[in-house]
Amino acid sequence: MTDAHCHPCDLLEHDINAERERRRTGTAAAASATSREQFEFHEALAKKAREEGAPPLYCYFALHPQLPHISQGAEKTQKGLDYLYKLA
């Protein structure tokens, strides 16, 4: 099994040049979001990458399946589920 995804919104907190480095290396990536704000941020990055001919950034939205109410809180989990249904 493998899990190949990234969280650009989190990466930028650690390295302001993360997106520039992704582009420089020619790396396509799957950008995982767990909130509407993260998803919209990733969509904006993906759109900019498309417009500039950079390697693609594929956006997706997911919730942690293991104990989501504990790891994310019940209210945040419900908001995430509501947004997931909207996207679907």
PyMOL Python script that loads the backbone (N, CA, C, O; Angstrom):
from pymol import cmd

cmd.read_pdbstr("""\
ATOM      1  N   MET A   1       0.843  -1.184   0.000  1.00  0.00           N
ATOM      2  CA  MET A   1       0.000   0.000   0.000  1.00  0.00           C
ATOM      3  C   MET A   1       0.883   1.240   0.000  1.00  0.00           C
ATOM      4  O   MET A   1       2.044   1.204   0.407  1.00  0.00           O
ATOM      5  N   THR A   2       0.304   2.320  -0.463  1.00  0.00           N
ATOM      6  CA  THR A   2       1.041   3.573  -0.485  1.00  0.00           C
ATOM      7  C   THR A   2       0.087   4.735  -0.219  1.00  0.00           C
ATOM      8  O   THR A   2      -1.118   4.629  -0.445  1.00  0.00           O
ATOM      9  N   ASP A   3       0.625   5.802   0.248  1.00  0.00           N
ATOM     10  CA  ASP A   3      -0.140   7.024   0.483  1.00  0.00           C
ATOM     11  C   ASP A   3       0.707   8.161  -0.044  1.00  0.00           C
ATOM     12  O   ASP A   3       1.644   8.610   0.616  1.00  0.00           O
ATOM     13  N   ALA A   4       0.375   8.618  -1.219  1.00  0.00           N
ATOM     14  CA  ALA A   4       1.178   9.661  -1.851  1.00  0.00           C
ATOM     15  C   ALA A   4       0.350  10.925  -2.003  1.00  0.00           C
ATOM     16  O   ALA A   4      -0.347  11.112  -2.999  1.00  0.00           O
ATOM     17  N   HIS A   5       0.437  11.773  -1.019  1.00  0.00           N
ATOM     18  CA  HIS A   5      -0.246  13.051  -1.099  1.00  0.00           C
ATOM     19  C   HIS A   5       0.529  14.076  -0.277  1.00  0.00           C
ATOM     20  O   HIS A   5       1.451  13.738   0.465  1.00  0.00           O
ATOM     21  N   CYS A   6       0.138  15.307  -0.427  1.00  0.00           N
ATOM     22  CA  CYS A   6       0.787  16.366   0.337  1.00  0.00           C
ATOM     23  C   CYS A   6      -0.279  17.345   0.832  1.00  0.00           C
ATOM     24  O   CYS A   6      -1.434  17.306   0.408  1.00  0.00           O
ATOM     25  N   HIS A   7       0.133  18.193   1.709  1.00  0.00           N
ATOM     26  CA  HIS A   7      -0.733  19.242   2.251  1.00  0.00           C
ATOM     27  C   HIS A   7      -0.027  20.577   2.029  1.00  0.00           C
ATOM     28  O   HIS A   7       0.649  21.070   2.932  1.00  0.00           O
ATOM     29  N   PRO A   8      -0.174  21.177   0.829  1.00  0.00           N
ATOM     30  CA  PRO A   8       0.527  22.431   0.553  1.00  0.00           C
ATOM     31  C   PRO A   8       0.307  23.519   1.597  1.00  0.00           C
ATOM     32  O   PRO A   8       1.222  24.279   1.912  1.00  0.00           O
ATOM     33  N   CYS A   9      -0.904  23.589   2.130  1.00  0.00           N
ATOM     34  CA  CYS A   9      -1.162  24.628   3.137  1.00  0.00           C
ATOM     35  C   CYS A   9      -0.267  24.419   4.359  1.00  0.00           C
ATOM     36  O   CYS A   9       0.185  25.392   4.962  1.00  0.00           O
ATOM     37  N   ASP A  10      -0.006  23.160   4.733  1.00  0.00           N
ATOM     38  CA  ASP A  10       0.885  22.870   5.854  1.00  0.00           C
ATOM     39  C   ASP A  10       2.352  23.046   5.466  1.00  0.00           C
ATOM     40  O   ASP A  10       3.159  23.534   6.258  1.00  0.00           O
ATOM     41  N   LEU A  11       2.688  22.643   4.238  1.00  0.00           N
ATOM     42  CA  LEU A  11       4.077  22.766   3.790  1.00  0.00           C
ATOM     43  C   LEU A  11       4.547  24.209   3.818  1.00  0.00           C
ATOM     44  O   LEU A  11       5.689  24.489   4.182  1.00  0.00           O
ATOM     45  N   LEU A  12       3.672  25.124   3.435  1.00  0.00           N
ATOM     46  CA  LEU A  12       4.058  26.533   3.398  1.00  0.00           C
ATOM     47  C   LEU A  12       4.377  27.087   4.781  1.00  0.00           C
ATOM     48  O   LEU A  12       5.125  28.056   4.909  1.00  0.00           O
ATOM     49  N   GLU A  13       3.804  26.467   5.825  1.00  0.00           N
ATOM     50  CA  GLU A  13       4.131  26.893   7.186  1.00  0.00           C
ATOM     51  C   GLU A  13       5.575  26.531   7.544  1.00  0.00           C
ATOM     52  O   GLU A  13       6.190  27.179   8.391  1.00  0.00           O
ATOM     53  N   HIS A  14       6.108  25.502   6.901  1.00  0.00           N
ATOM     54  CA  HIS A  14       7.464  25.033   7.189  1.00  0.00           C
ATOM     55  C   HIS A  14       8.493  25.557   6.196  1.00  0.00           C
ATOM     56  O   HIS A  14       9.660  25.748   6.537  1.00  0.00           O
ATOM     57  N   ASP A  15       8.049  25.788   4.964  1.00  0.00           N
ATOM     58  CA  ASP A  15       8.968  26.250   3.925  1.00  0.00           C
ATOM     59  C   ASP A  15       8.199  27.116   2.934  1.00  0.00           C
ATOM     60  O   ASP A  15       7.412  26.607   2.136  1.00  0.00           O
ATOM     61  N   ILE A  16       8.425  28.394   2.988  1.00  0.00           N
ATOM     62  CA  ILE A  16       7.706  29.345   2.135  1.00  0.00           C
ATOM     63  C   ILE A  16       7.949  29.054   0.652  1.00  0.00           C
ATOM     64  O   ILE A  16       7.163  29.476  -0.195  1.00  0.00           O
ATOM     65  N   ASN A  17       9.027  28.339   0.332  1.00  0.00           N
ATOM     66  CA  ASN A  17       9.372  28.030  -1.055  1.00  0.00           C
ATOM     67  C   ASN A  17       8.915  26.645  -1.498  1.00  0.00           C
ATOM     68  O   ASN A  17       9.349  26.166  -2.546  1.00  0.00           O
ATOM     69  N   ALA A  18       8.054  25.993  -0.731  1.00  0.00           N
ATOM     70  CA  ALA A  18       7.645  24.616  -1.038  1.00  0.00           C
ATOM     71  C   ALA A  18       7.011  24.501  -2.425  1.00  0.00           C
ATOM     72  O   ALA A  18       7.346  23.585  -3.176  1.00  0.00           O
ATOM     73  N   GLU A  19       6.115  25.401  -2.773  1.00  0.00           N
ATOM     74  CA  GLU A  19       5.469  25.320  -4.087  1.00  0.00           C
ATOM     75  C   GLU A  19       6.475  25.616  -5.198  1.00  0.00           C
ATOM     76  O   GLU A  19       6.429  24.983  -6.253  1.00  0.00           O
ATOM     77  N   ARG A  20       7.366  26.550  -4.982  1.00  0.00           N
ATOM     78  CA  ARG A  20       8.401  26.839  -5.981  1.00  0.00           C
ATOM     79  C   ARG A  20       9.297  25.607  -6.190  1.00  0.00           C
ATOM     80  O   ARG A  20       9.664  25.291  -7.322  1.00  0.00           O
ATOM     81  N   GLU A  21       9.641  24.924  -5.111  1.00  0.00           N
ATOM     82  CA  GLU A  21      10.474  23.726  -5.214  1.00  0.00           C
ATOM     83  C   GLU A  21       9.729  22.594  -5.928  1.00  0.00           C
ATOM     84  O   GLU A  21      10.324  21.872  -6.728  1.00  0.00           O
ATOM     85  N   ARG A  22       8.441  22.437  -5.645  1.00  0.00           N
ATOM     86  CA  ARG A  22       7.645  21.420  -6.339  1.00  0.00           C
ATOM     87  C   ARG A  22       7.673  21.659  -7.837  1.00  0.00           C
ATOM     88  O   ARG A  22       7.832  20.726  -8.623  1.00  0.00           O
ATOM     89  N   ARG A  23       7.520  22.901  -8.220  1.00  0.00           N
ATOM     90  CA  ARG A  23       7.546  23.237  -9.642  1.00  0.00           C
ATOM     91  C   ARG A  23       8.936  23.021 -10.242  1.00  0.00           C
ATOM     92  O   ARG A  23       9.068  22.489 -11.344  1.00  0.00           O
ATOM     93  N   ARG A  24       9.964  23.435  -9.510  1.00  0.00           N
ATOM     94  CA  ARG A  24      11.339  23.321 -10.017  1.00  0.00           C
ATOM     95  C   ARG A  24      11.709  21.876 -10.308  1.00  0.00           C
ATOM     96  O   ARG A  24      12.404  21.588 -11.283  1.00  0.00           O
ATOM     97  N   THR A  25      11.243  20.968  -9.458  1.00  0.00           N
ATOM     98  CA  THR A  25      11.574  19.553  -9.633  1.00  0.00           C
ATOM     99  C   THR A  25      10.642  18.849 -10.612  1.00  0.00           C
ATOM    100  O   THR A  25      10.830  17.670 -10.913  1.00  0.00           O
ATOM    101  N   GLY A  26       9.636  19.568 -11.111  1.00  0.00           N
ATOM    102  CA  GLY A  26       8.713  18.980 -12.077  1.00  0.00           C
ATOM    103  C   GLY A  26       7.783  17.950 -11.456  1.00  0.00           C
ATOM    104  O   GLY A  26       7.358  17.008 -12.125  1.00  0.00           O
ATOM    105  N   THR A  27       7.467  18.127 -10.188  1.00  0.00           N
ATOM    106  CA  THR A  27       6.680  17.143  -9.456  1.00  0.00           C
ATOM    107  C   THR A  27       5.191  17.467  -9.493  1.00  0.00           C
ATOM    108  O   THR A  27       4.764  18.535  -9.054  1.00  0.00           O
ATOM    109  N   ALA A  28       4.411  16.531 -10.021  1.00  0.00           N
ATOM    110  CA  ALA A  28       2.952  16.628  -9.904  1.00  0.00           C
ATOM    111  C   ALA A  28       2.606  16.123  -8.516  1.00  0.00           C
ATOM    112  O   ALA A  28       3.300  15.261  -7.977  1.00  0.00           O
ATOM    113  N   ALA A  29       1.540  16.653  -7.933  1.00  0.00           N
ATOM    114  CA  ALA A  29       1.207  16.252  -6.569  1.00  0.00           C
ATOM    115  C   ALA A  29      -0.299  16.206  -6.366  1.00  0.00           C
ATOM    116  O   ALA A  29      -1.063  16.907  -7.030  1.00  0.00           O
ATOM    117  N   ALA A  30      -0.697  15.362  -5.434  1.00  0.00           N
ATOM    118  CA  ALA A  30      -2.091  15.289  -4.993  1.00  0.00           C
ATOM    119  C   ALA A  30      -2.169  16.074  -3.695  1.00  0.00           C
ATOM    120  O   ALA A  30      -1.532  15.717  -2.704  1.00  0.00           O
ATOM    121  N   ALA A  31      -2.949  17.139  -3.704  1.00  0.00           N
ATOM    122  CA  ALA A  31      -3.044  18.035  -2.553  1.00  0.00           C
ATOM    123  C   ALA A  31      -4.285  17.694  -1.740  1.00  0.00           C
ATOM    124  O   ALA A  31      -5.413  17.872  -2.200  1.00  0.00           O
ATOM    125  N   SER A  32      -4.065  17.208  -0.545  1.00  0.00           N
ATOM    126  CA  SER A  32      -5.158  16.799   0.322  1.00  0.00           C
ATOM    127  C   SER A  32      -5.607  17.942   1.216  1.00  0.00           C
ATOM    128  O   SER A  32      -4.791  18.632   1.828  1.00  0.00           O
ATOM    129  N   ALA A  33      -6.922  18.131   1.280  1.00  0.00           N
ATOM    130  CA  ALA A  33      -7.505  19.154   2.139  1.00  0.00           C
ATOM    131  C   ALA A  33      -8.511  18.504   3.077  1.00  0.00           C
ATOM    132  O   ALA A  33      -9.198  17.551   2.710  1.00  0.00           O
ATOM    133  N   THR A  34      -8.587  19.032   4.287  1.00  0.00           N
ATOM    134  CA  THR A  34      -9.555  18.531   5.250  1.00  0.00           C
ATOM    135  C   THR A  34     -10.510  19.624   5.727  1.00  0.00           C
ATOM    136  O   THR A  34     -11.296  19.419   6.651  1.00  0.00           O
ATOM    137  N   SER A  35     -10.427  20.789   5.080  1.00  0.00           N
ATOM    138  CA  SER A  35     -11.369  21.867   5.385  1.00  0.00           C
ATOM    139  C   SER A  35     -11.637  22.632   4.088  1.00  0.00           C
ATOM    140  O   SER A  35     -10.872  22.557   3.126  1.00  0.00           O
ATOM    141  N   ARG A  36     -12.725  23.353   4.097  1.00  0.00           N
ATOM    142  CA  ARG A  36     -13.080  24.149   2.923  1.00  0.00           C
ATOM    143  C   ARG A  36     -11.980  25.166   2.611  1.00  0.00           C
ATOM    144  O   ARG A  36     -11.631  25.376   1.449  1.00  0.00           O
ATOM    145  N   GLU A  37     -11.445  25.787   3.646  1.00  0.00           N
ATOM    146  CA  GLU A  37     -10.398  26.791   3.449  1.00  0.00           C
ATOM    147  C   GLU A  37      -9.167  26.181   2.792  1.00  0.00           C
ATOM    148  O   GLU A  37      -8.601  26.767   1.870  1.00  0.00           O
ATOM    149  N   GLN A  38      -8.751  25.012   3.259  1.00  0.00           N
ATOM    150  CA  GLN A  38      -7.600  24.338   2.656  1.00  0.00           C
ATOM    151  C   GLN A  38      -7.891  23.985   1.203  1.00  0.00           C
ATOM    152  O   GLN A  38      -7.047  24.194   0.331  1.00  0.00           O
ATOM    153  N   PHE A  39      -9.081  23.451   0.940  1.00  0.00           N
ATOM    154  CA  PHE A  39      -9.435  23.054  -0.425  1.00  0.00           C
ATOM    155  C   PHE A  39      -9.402  24.258  -1.361  1.00  0.00           C
ATOM    156  O   PHE A  39      -8.869  24.168  -2.467  1.00  0.00           O
ATOM    157  N   GLU A  40      -9.960  25.369  -0.932  1.00  0.00           N
ATOM    158  CA  GLU A  40      -9.968  26.568  -1.773  1.00  0.00           C
ATOM    159  C   GLU A  40      -8.551  27.105  -1.991  1.00  0.00           C
ATOM    160  O   GLU A  40      -8.233  27.601  -3.072  1.00  0.00           O
ATOM    161  N   PHE A  41      -7.706  27.007  -0.967  1.00  0.00           N
ATOM    162  CA  PHE A  41      -6.306  27.415  -1.108  1.00  0.00           C
ATOM    163  C   PHE A  41      -5.615  26.537  -2.149  1.00  0.00           C
ATOM    164  O   PHE A  41      -4.901  27.044  -3.015  1.00  0.00           O
ATOM    165  N   HIS A  42      -5.825  25.225  -2.068  1.00  0.00           N
ATOM    166  CA  HIS A  42      -5.212  24.302  -3.023  1.00  0.00           C
ATOM    167  C   HIS A  42      -5.757  24.522  -4.429  1.00  0.00           C
ATOM    168  O   HIS A  42      -5.007  24.441  -5.402  1.00  0.00           O
ATOM    169  N   GLU A  43      -7.060  24.802  -4.545  1.00  0.00           N
ATOM    170  CA  GLU A  43      -7.639  25.090  -5.861  1.00  0.00           C
ATOM    171  C   GLU A  43      -6.954  26.295  -6.500  1.00  0.00           C
ATOM    172  O   GLU A  43      -6.668  26.294  -7.697  1.00  0.00           O
ATOM    173  N   ALA A  44      -6.696  27.319  -5.694  1.00  0.00           N
ATOM    174  CA  ALA A  44      -6.033  28.520  -6.220  1.00  0.00           C
ATOM    175  C   ALA A  44      -4.609  28.190  -6.682  1.00  0.00           C
ATOM    176  O   ALA A  44      -4.168  28.666  -7.728  1.00  0.00           O
ATOM    177  N   LEU A  45      -3.890  27.371  -5.896  1.00  0.00           N
ATOM    178  CA  LEU A  45      -2.543  26.961  -6.309  1.00  0.00           C
ATOM    179  C   LEU A  45      -2.598  26.152  -7.607  1.00  0.00           C
ATOM    180  O   LEU A  45      -1.777  26.349  -8.502  1.00  0.00           O
ATOM    181  N   ALA A  46      -3.564  25.249  -7.700  1.00  0.00           N
ATOM    182  CA  ALA A  46      -3.703  24.398  -8.887  1.00  0.00           C
ATOM    183  C   ALA A  46      -4.023  25.238 -10.122  1.00  0.00           C
ATOM    184  O   ALA A  46      -3.477  25.004 -11.200  1.00  0.00           O
ATOM    185  N   LYS A  47      -4.906  26.212  -9.957  1.00  0.00           N
ATOM    186  CA  LYS A  47      -5.271  27.082 -11.076  1.00  0.00           C
ATOM    187  C   LYS A  47      -4.063  27.869 -11.556  1.00  0.00           C
ATOM    188  O   LYS A  47      -3.824  27.986 -12.758  1.00  0.00           O
ATOM    189  N   LYS A  48      -3.307  28.408 -10.612  1.00  0.00           N
ATOM    190  CA  LYS A  48      -2.108  29.170 -10.971  1.00  0.00           C
ATOM    191  C   LYS A  48      -1.093  28.274 -11.678  1.00  0.00           C
ATOM    192  O   LYS A  48      -0.455  28.694 -12.644  1.00  0.00           O
ATOM    193  N   ALA A  49      -0.946  27.053 -11.199  1.00  0.00           N
ATOM    194  CA  ALA A  49      -0.018  26.109 -11.844  1.00  0.00           C
ATOM    195  C   ALA A  49      -0.455  25.831 -13.282  1.00  0.00           C
ATOM    196  O   ALA A  49       0.378  25.820 -14.188  1.00  0.00           O
ATOM    197  N   ARG A  50      -1.754  25.606 -13.499  1.00  0.00           N
ATOM    198  CA  ARG A  50      -2.266  25.365 -14.862  1.00  0.00           C
ATOM    199  C   ARG A  50      -1.988  26.565 -15.754  1.00  0.00           C
ATOM    200  O   ARG A  50      -1.498  26.418 -16.874  1.00  0.00           O
ATOM    201  N   GLU A  51      -2.304  27.746 -15.254  1.00  0.00           N
ATOM    202  CA  GLU A  51      -2.141  28.966 -16.045  1.00  0.00           C
ATOM    203  C   GLU A  51      -0.689  29.211 -16.416  1.00  0.00           C
ATOM    204  O   GLU A  51      -0.401  29.767 -17.476  1.00  0.00           O
ATOM    205  N   GLU A  52       0.229  28.798 -15.548  1.00  0.00           N
ATOM    206  CA  GLU A  52       1.650  29.042 -15.780  1.00  0.00           C
ATOM    207  C   GLU A  52       2.371  27.843 -16.387  1.00  0.00           C
ATOM    208  O   GLU A  52       3.593  27.869 -16.534  1.00  0.00           O
ATOM    209  N   GLY A  53       1.627  26.790 -16.741  1.00  0.00           N
ATOM    210  CA  GLY A  53       2.233  25.617 -17.372  1.00  0.00           C
ATOM    211  C   GLY A  53       3.110  24.808 -16.430  1.00  0.00           C
ATOM    212  O   GLY A  53       3.989  24.076 -16.885  1.00  0.00           O
ATOM    213  N   ALA A  54       2.893  24.923 -15.151  1.00  0.00           N
ATOM    214  CA  ALA A  54       3.668  24.182 -14.147  1.00  0.00           C
ATOM    215  C   ALA A  54       3.112  22.765 -13.995  1.00  0.00           C
ATOM    216  O   ALA A  54       2.005  22.486 -14.455  1.00  0.00           O
ATOM    217  N   PRO A  55       3.867  21.872 -13.358  1.00  0.00           N
ATOM    218  CA  PRO A  55       3.356  20.525 -13.113  1.00  0.00           C
ATOM    219  C   PRO A  55       2.023  20.605 -12.356  1.00  0.00           C
ATOM    220  O   PRO A  55       1.828  21.491 -11.524  1.00  0.00           O
ATOM    221  N   PRO A  56       1.122  19.684 -12.650  1.00  0.00           N
ATOM    222  CA  PRO A  56      -0.204  19.776 -12.050  1.00  0.00           C
ATOM    223  C   PRO A  56      -0.233  19.530 -10.542  1.00  0.00           C
ATOM    224  O   PRO A  56       0.585  18.799  -9.984  1.00  0.00           O
ATOM    225  N   LEU A  57      -1.193  20.160  -9.927  1.00  0.00           N
ATOM    226  CA  LEU A  57      -1.514  19.946  -8.525  1.00  0.00           C
ATOM    227  C   LEU A  57      -2.963  19.482  -8.525  1.00  0.00           C
ATOM    228  O   LEU A  57      -3.867  20.256  -8.841  1.00  0.00           O
ATOM    229  N   TYR A  58      -3.182  18.233  -8.174  1.00  0.00           N
ATOM    230  CA  TYR A  58      -4.519  17.639  -8.169  1.00  0.00           C
ATOM    231  C   TYR A  58      -5.133  17.817  -6.786  1.00  0.00           C
ATOM    232  O   TYR A  58      -4.555  17.391  -5.786  1.00  0.00           O
ATOM    233  N   CYS A  59      -6.280  18.435  -6.731  1.00  0.00           N
ATOM    234  CA  CYS A  59      -6.925  18.730  -5.447  1.00  0.00           C
ATOM    235  C   CYS A  59      -7.927  17.654  -5.089  1.00  0.00           C
ATOM    236  O   CYS A  59      -8.680  17.174  -5.937  1.00  0.00           O
ATOM    237  N   TYR A  60      -7.922  17.286  -3.831  1.00  0.00           N
ATOM    238  CA  TYR A  60      -8.982  16.420  -3.343  1.00  0.00           C
ATOM    239  C   TYR A  60      -9.267  16.744  -1.890  1.00  0.00           C
ATOM    240  O   TYR A  60      -8.463  17.359  -1.187  1.00  0.00           O
ATOM    241  N   PHE A  61     -10.447  16.306  -1.467  1.00  0.00           N
ATOM    242  CA  PHE A  61     -10.931  16.592  -0.122  1.00  0.00           C
ATOM    243  C   PHE A  61     -11.192  15.261   0.560  1.00  0.00           C
ATOM    244  O   PHE A  61     -11.831  14.378  -0.013  1.00  0.00           O
ATOM    245  N   ALA A  62     -10.703  15.118   1.773  1.00  0.00           N
ATOM    246  CA  ALA A  62     -10.884  13.856   2.482  1.00  0.00           C
ATOM    247  C   ALA A  62     -10.940  14.108   3.980  1.00  0.00           C
ATOM    248  O   ALA A  62     -10.431  15.110   4.483  1.00  0.00           O
ATOM    249  N   LEU A  63     -11.558  13.193   4.664  1.00  0.00           N
ATOM    250  CA  LEU A  63     -11.600  13.230   6.124  1.00  0.00           C
ATOM    251  C   LEU A  63     -10.901  11.982   6.641  1.00  0.00           C
ATOM    252  O   LEU A  63     -10.987  10.921   6.024  1.00  0.00           O
ATOM    253  N   HIS A  64     -10.218  12.102   7.755  1.00  0.00           N
ATOM    254  CA  HIS A  64      -9.546  10.951   8.336  1.00  0.00           C
ATOM    255  C   HIS A  64     -10.588   9.922   8.780  1.00  0.00           C
ATOM    256  O   HIS A  64     -11.472  10.242   9.575  1.00  0.00           O
ATOM    257  N   PRO A  65     -10.495   8.714   8.284  1.00  0.00           N
ATOM    258  CA  PRO A  65     -11.513   7.712   8.623  1.00  0.00           C
ATOM    259  C   PRO A  65     -11.371   7.150  10.035  1.00  0.00           C
ATOM    260  O   PRO A  65     -12.341   6.645  10.600  1.00  0.00           O
ATOM    261  N   GLN A  66     -10.182   7.235  10.600  1.00  0.00           N
ATOM    262  CA  GLN A  66      -9.968   6.673  11.924  1.00  0.00           C
ATOM    263  C   GLN A  66     -10.364   7.677  12.993  1.00  0.00           C
ATOM    264  O   GLN A  66      -9.707   8.702  13.176  1.00  0.00           O
ATOM    265  N   LEU A  67     -11.435   7.375  13.690  1.00  0.00           N
ATOM    266  CA  LEU A  67     -11.913   8.191  14.803  1.00  0.00           C
ATOM    267  C   LEU A  67     -11.993   9.686  14.473  1.00  0.00           C
ATOM    268  O   LEU A  67     -11.380  10.495  15.169  1.00  0.00           O
ATOM    269  N   PRO A  68     -12.729  10.066  13.432  1.00  0.00           N
ATOM    270  CA  PRO A  68     -12.743  11.481  13.046  1.00  0.00           C
ATOM    271  C   PRO A  68     -13.257  12.411  14.130  1.00  0.00           C
ATOM    272  O   PRO A  68     -12.782  13.541  14.243  1.00  0.00           O
ATOM    273  N   HIS A  69     -14.210  11.966  14.925  1.00  0.00           N
ATOM    274  CA  HIS A  69     -14.736  12.856  15.963  1.00  0.00           C
ATOM    275  C   HIS A  69     -13.688  13.155  17.031  1.00  0.00           C
ATOM    276  O   HIS A  69     -13.686  14.236  17.621  1.00  0.00           O
ATOM    277  N   ILE A  70     -12.813  12.213  17.274  1.00  0.00           N
ATOM    278  CA  ILE A  70     -11.774  12.415  18.280  1.00  0.00           C
ATOM    279  C   ILE A  70     -10.622  13.234  17.705  1.00  0.00           C
ATOM    280  O   ILE A  70     -10.143  14.173  18.342  1.00  0.00           O
ATOM    281  N   SER A  71     -10.176  12.876  16.496  1.00  0.00           N
ATOM    282  CA  SER A  71      -9.004  13.545  15.931  1.00  0.00           C
ATOM    283  C   SER A  71      -9.314  14.945  15.428  1.00  0.00           C
ATOM    284  O   SER A  71      -8.422  15.792  15.397  1.00  0.00           O
ATOM    285  N   GLN A  72     -10.559  15.213  15.033  1.00  0.00           N
ATOM    286  CA  GLN A  72     -10.880  16.506  14.448  1.00  0.00           C
ATOM    287  C   GLN A  72     -11.957  17.254  15.224  1.00  0.00           C
ATOM    288  O   GLN A  72     -12.149  18.449  14.999  1.00  0.00           O
ATOM    289  N   GLY A  73     -12.640  16.607  16.101  1.00  0.00           N
ATOM    290  CA  GLY A  73     -13.751  17.236  16.816  1.00  0.00           C
ATOM    291  C   GLY A  73     -15.045  17.040  16.045  1.00  0.00           C
ATOM    292  O   GLY A  73     -15.051  17.090  14.815  1.00  0.00           O
ATOM    293  N   ALA A  74     -16.129  16.821  16.752  1.00  0.00           N
ATOM    294  CA  ALA A  74     -17.412  16.510  16.120  1.00  0.00           C
ATOM    295  C   ALA A  74     -17.904  17.622  15.201  1.00  0.00           C
ATOM    296  O   ALA A  74     -18.385  17.345  14.102  1.00  0.00           O
ATOM    297  N   GLU A  75     -17.791  18.875  15.636  1.00  0.00           N
ATOM    298  CA  GLU A  75     -18.287  19.986  14.814  1.00  0.00           C
ATOM    299  C   GLU A  75     -17.476  20.120  13.528  1.00  0.00           C
ATOM    300  O   GLU A  75     -18.040  20.297  12.448  1.00  0.00           O
ATOM    301  N   LYS A  76     -16.163  20.035  13.647  1.00  0.00           N
ATOM    302  CA  LYS A  76     -15.313  20.135  12.458  1.00  0.00           C
ATOM    303  C   LYS A  76     -15.571  18.965  11.520  1.00  0.00           C
ATOM    304  O   LYS A  76     -15.602  19.142  10.302  1.00  0.00           O
ATOM    305  N   THR A  77     -15.756  17.779  12.072  1.00  0.00           N
ATOM    306  CA  THR A  77     -16.047  16.612  11.253  1.00  0.00           C
ATOM    307  C   THR A  77     -17.364  16.801  10.498  1.00  0.00           C
ATOM    308  O   THR A  77     -17.430  16.494   9.308  1.00  0.00           O
ATOM    309  N   GLN A  78     -18.401  17.294  11.153  1.00  0.00           N
ATOM    310  CA  GLN A  78     -19.691  17.496  10.485  1.00  0.00           C
ATOM    311  C   GLN A  78     -19.573  18.536   9.383  1.00  0.00           C
ATOM    312  O   GLN A  78     -20.146  18.360   8.308  1.00  0.00           O
ATOM    313  N   LYS A  79     -18.838  19.621   9.629  1.00  0.00           N
ATOM    314  CA  LYS A  79     -18.629  20.625   8.583  1.00  0.00           C
ATOM    315  C   LYS A  79     -17.900  20.004   7.399  1.00  0.00           C
ATOM    316  O   LYS A  79     -18.227  20.273   6.243  1.00  0.00           O
ATOM    317  N   GLY A  80     -16.905  19.168   7.701  1.00  0.00           N
ATOM    318  CA  GLY A  80     -16.165  18.490   6.638  1.00  0.00           C
ATOM    319  C   GLY A  80     -17.046  17.557   5.838  1.00  0.00           C
ATOM    320  O   GLY A  80     -16.963  17.528   4.610  1.00  0.00           O
ATOM    321  N   LEU A  81     -17.895  16.787   6.518  1.00  0.00           N
ATOM    322  CA  LEU A  81     -18.823  15.892   5.822  1.00  0.00           C
ATOM    323  C   LEU A  81     -19.795  16.678   4.957  1.00  0.00           C
ATOM    324  O   LEU A  81     -20.075  16.285   3.824  1.00  0.00           O
ATOM    325  N   ASP A  82     -20.307  17.772   5.473  1.00  0.00           N
ATOM    326  CA  ASP A  82     -21.220  18.614   4.698  1.00  0.00           C
ATOM    327  C   ASP A  82     -20.534  19.131   3.438  1.00  0.00           C
ATOM    328  O   ASP A  82     -21.138  19.138   2.365  1.00  0.00           O
ATOM    329  N   TYR A  83     -19.288  19.560   3.554  1.00  0.00           N
ATOM    330  CA  TYR A  83     -18.553  20.084   2.398  1.00  0.00           C
ATOM    331  C   TYR A  83     -18.229  18.953   1.417  1.00  0.00           C
ATOM    332  O   TYR A  83     -18.302  19.144   0.203  1.00  0.00           O
ATOM    333  N   LEU A  84     -17.873  17.783   1.941  1.00  0.00           N
ATOM    334  CA  LEU A  84     -17.595  16.633   1.083  1.00  0.00           C
ATOM    335  C   LEU A  84     -18.827  16.287   0.241  1.00  0.00           C
ATOM    336  O   LEU A  84     -18.709  16.046  -0.960  1.00  0.00           O
ATOM    337  N   TYR A  85     -19.998  16.261   0.862  1.00  0.00           N
ATOM    338  CA  TYR A  85     -21.229  15.980   0.124  1.00  0.00           C
ATOM    339  C   TYR A  85     -21.498  17.047  -0.931  1.00  0.00           C
ATOM    340  O   TYR A  85     -21.967  16.742  -2.028  1.00  0.00           O
ATOM    341  N   LYS A  86     -21.200  18.291  -0.596  1.00  0.00           N
ATOM    342  CA  LYS A  86     -21.394  19.378  -1.556  1.00  0.00           C
ATOM    343  C   LYS A  86     -20.487  19.191  -2.775  1.00  0.00           C
ATOM    344  O   LYS A  86     -20.924  19.350  -3.915  1.00  0.00           O
ATOM    345  N   LEU A  87     -19.217  18.850  -2.522  1.00  0.00           N
ATOM    346  CA  LEU A  87     -18.279  18.636  -3.627  1.00  0.00           C
ATOM    347  C   LEU A  87     -18.692  17.453  -4.490  1.00  0.00           C
ATOM    348  O   LEU A  87     -18.578  17.488  -5.716  1.00  0.00           O
ATOM    349  N   ALA A  88     -19.177  16.397  -3.824  1.00  0.00           N
ATOM    350  CA  ALA A  88     -19.607  15.190  -4.571  1.00  0.00           C
ATOM    351  C   ALA A  88     -20.800  15.532  -5.444  1.00  0.00           C
ATOM    352  O   ALA A  88     -21.316  14.666  -6.151  1.00  0.00           O
TER     353      ALA A  88
END
""", "prot")
cmd.dss("prot")
cmd.show_as("cartoon", "prot")
cmd.util.cbc("prot")
cmd.orient("prot")
